[in-house]
Amino acid sequence: MSTATLPESSSVSLTSGKARLVRLIGLLGIIGGIVMLLVGGLVWGTVSSQLSEEKITVAEDASFLAGATVDNPLAAYAQATIINHHAMKASGGKTYAELAQDDPTRPTVMTASLLRASLFTSIVAFGVSVFAMGVGILLALFGWAVRAVVPAAPKSATTV
């Protein structure tokens, strides 16, 4: 098995125009990363404030975060879990689809299912916002790294 060796001078030479283009791409990465970070934070804040305005608190008999305001993904998950527990208890362990059409607990189980779906949707929104912020940070760092590696084109002297 052979190994490749780099020549003494392994630097890549870019023309002035290519260097400018690569540095521009790096700058766009930084700007795009900052925008993604801000938008992700805005989404997190919006979902959190909208949930908070609903004035939902995690049920006292929840296994964790009992009594907490539902304004974050963990509290939303705790509330969704206890809603499911209560619905399953009321229905004798049956899901909405398993209940007979005329079962009197069917509307309660359906409402519980819809509430859980809404809470899980907010959990997904929190997750997507964190993902966007993480990608934004990475994109900005990659853009910064590109600009740090590629030297700026020298300023040309103008003659009078």
Backbone torsions as a table, in degrees:
resi	resn	phi	psi	omega
1	MET	NA	124.6	-178.2
2	SER	-97.8	151.2	176.7
3	THR	-115.2	141.8	-179.8
4	ALA	-86.2	141.8	175.8
5	THR	-116.3	148.1	179.3
6	LEU	-84.1	145.3	175.9
7	PRO	-64.7	163.9	-179.5
8	GLU	-46.6	-50.7	-180.0
9	SER	-104.1	100.4	-177.0
10	SER	-101.1	15.2	179.7
11	SER	-77.3	147.1	178.8
12	VAL	-97.2	132.3	-179.4
13	SER	-100.1	128.0	178.3
14	LEU	-110.1	143.9	173.4
15	THR	-69.7	163.9	-178.4
16	SER	-57.4	-43.1	-179.4
17	GLY	-66.3	-41.6	179.1
18	LYS	-68.2	-38.5	178.4
19	ALA	-62.1	-42.7	178.0
20	ARG	-61.4	-42.7	-179.7
21	LEU	-63.5	-45.5	-179.4
22	VAL	-64.4	-41.9	178.0
23	ARG	-66.0	-35.3	175.9
24	LEU	-64.2	-42.5	177.6
25	ILE	-61.7	-41.4	176.4
26	GLY	-60.7	-43.3	178.4
27	LEU	-63.3	-41.5	177.3
28	LEU	-63.0	-36.3	175.8
29	GLY	-62.4	-43.4	178.5
30	ILE	-62.7	-47.3	-179.4
31	ILE	-63.6	-46.2	178.6
32	GLY	-61.2	-40.1	178.4
33	GLY	-63.6	-42.6	178.4
34	ILE	-64.2	-41.2	178.6
35	VAL	-62.7	-44.8	179.5
36	MET	-63.3	-39.4	178.2
37	LEU	-62.8	-45.1	180.0
38	LEU	-66.9	-43.6	-179.7
39	VAL	-65.6	-41.7	177.1
40	GLY	-60.1	-42.7	177.4
41	GLY	-65.3	-38.5	177.9
42	LEU	-63.8	-42.6	178.5
43	VAL	-63.6	-45.6	178.2
44	TRP	-56.4	-49.2	-178.9
45	GLY	-62.1	-40.2	-179.7
46	THR	-65.6	-48.1	-179.5
47	VAL	-62.9	-43.3	-179.7
48	SER	-62.1	-45.3	-179.0
49	SER	-69.3	-36.6	178.1
50	GLN	-66.0	-41.6	176.8
51	LEU	-64.5	-42.0	-179.3
52	SER	-61.3	-39.3	179.7
53	GLU	-65.0	-20.3	177.4
54	GLU	-75.9	-12.4	178.1
55	LYS	56.6	41.3	178.0
56	ILE	-88.1	135.3	172.1
57	THR	-121.0	148.0	178.8
58	VAL	-66.4	134.0	-178.1
59	ALA	-56.0	146.3	-177.2
60	GLU	-63.2	-24.9	-179.3
61	ASP	-94.1	13.0	177.4
62	ALA	-68.1	152.7	-177.7
63	SER	-72.7	-20.9	176.0
64	PHE	-153.0	154.9	-179.4
65	LEU	58.9	28.0	179.0
66	ALA	-56.4	131.4	178.6
67	GLY	84.1	-6.5	-179.2
68	ALA	-73.6	149.7	174.6
69	THR	-72.3	136.6	178.6
70	VAL	-83.8	98.0	178.3
71	ASP	-146.3	15.9	179.1
72	ASN	-150.2	167.2	-174.4
73	PRO	-64.9	-35.0	-179.4
74	LEU	-68.8	-42.4	178.0
75	ALA	-65.9	-38.5	177.6
76	ALA	-63.1	-40.5	178.7
77	TYR	-66.4	-42.8	179.2
78	ALA	-60.0	-43.6	-179.5
79	GLN	-68.2	-41.6	178.5
80	ALA	-61.5	-38.1	-179.8
81	THR	-66.3	-43.6	-178.9
82	ILE	-72.6	-32.0	174.8
83	ILE	-61.3	-43.9	178.6
84	ASN	-62.7	-41.9	179.1
85	HIS	-58.8	-46.9	-179.6
86	HIS	-65.1	-40.7	-179.7
87	ALA	-65.4	-42.3	-179.6
88	MET	-67.3	-35.3	177.5
89	LYS	-65.9	-43.9	-179.0
90	ALA	-66.3	-32.3	-176.0
91	SER	-95.6	4.3	-178.4
92	GLY	72.2	28.4	177.3
93	GLY	88.2	7.8	-179.0
94	LYS	-100.1	143.6	175.0
95	THR	-80.8	170.9	178.3
96	TYR	-54.7	-44.7	-177.6
97	ALA	-67.4	-25.1	-178.4
98	GLU	-85.9	-15.3	-178.1
99	LEU	-79.4	146.9	176.4
100	ALA	-66.9	152.5	-177.9
101	GLN	-56.0	-34.8	-176.0
102	ASP	-97.1	10.0	180.0
103	ASP	-67.4	127.7	-177.0
104	PRO	-66.6	-18.9	179.2
105	THR	-87.6	-6.0	-176.7
106	ARG	-57.9	-45.8	178.3
107	PRO	-61.2	-37.6	178.6
108	THR	-64.8	-44.1	-179.6
109	VAL	-67.9	-36.4	177.6
110	MET	-64.7	-45.5	178.7
111	THR	-61.2	-41.6	178.2
112	ALA	-61.7	-41.8	179.3
113	SER	-63.0	-41.6	179.2
114	LEU	-67.2	-40.3	177.6
115	LEU	-63.3	-44.1	178.6
116	ARG	-62.4	-42.3	179.6
117	ALA	-61.3	-40.2	178.6
118	SER	-65.4	-42.9	178.8
119	LEU	-65.3	-40.5	178.0
120	PHE	-66.7	-32.1	175.7
121	THR	-63.4	-40.1	177.8
122	SER	-67.2	-36.0	177.5
123	ILE	-62.2	-42.7	177.8
124	VAL	-63.1	-41.6	179.0
125	ALA	-61.8	-41.2	175.5
126	PHE	-60.8	-44.3	-179.7
127	GLY	-62.6	-42.7	179.1
128	VAL	-65.2	-38.1	179.6
129	SER	-66.6	-39.3	176.6
130	VAL	-65.3	-41.1	177.7
131	PHE	-60.4	-46.3	179.7
132	ALA	-61.9	-41.4	179.0
133	MET	-65.6	-40.7	178.4
134	GLY	-63.9	-45.0	177.8
135	VAL	-64.8	-37.4	177.8
136	GLY	-61.3	-43.3	178.2
137	ILE	-62.8	-46.6	179.7
138	LEU	-62.6	-43.2	-179.7
139	LEU	-61.8	-43.3	178.5
140	ALA	-64.8	-40.5	178.4
141	LEU	-65.5	-41.3	177.5
142	PHE	-63.8	-41.5	177.8
143	GLY	-62.0	-42.7	177.6
144	TRP	-62.8	-43.4	-179.4
145	ALA	-62.1	-41.7	179.0
146	VAL	-61.7	-44.6	-179.7
147	ARG	-67.5	-31.5	179.3
148	ALA	-72.5	-32.7	-176.6
149	VAL	-81.7	-37.9	-177.4
150	VAL	-91.8	117.5	-178.4
151	PRO	-68.7	149.6	176.9
152	ALA	-67.8	146.1	177.7
153	ALA	-65.9	138.3	179.7
154	PRO	-63.6	144.9	177.6
155	LYS	-69.8	131.0	179.9
156	SER	-83.8	138.8	178.7
157	ALA	-78.0	135.3	178.4
158	THR	-99.2	140.4	179.0
159	THR	-100.3	146.0	-178.9
160	VAL	-101.7	NA	NA
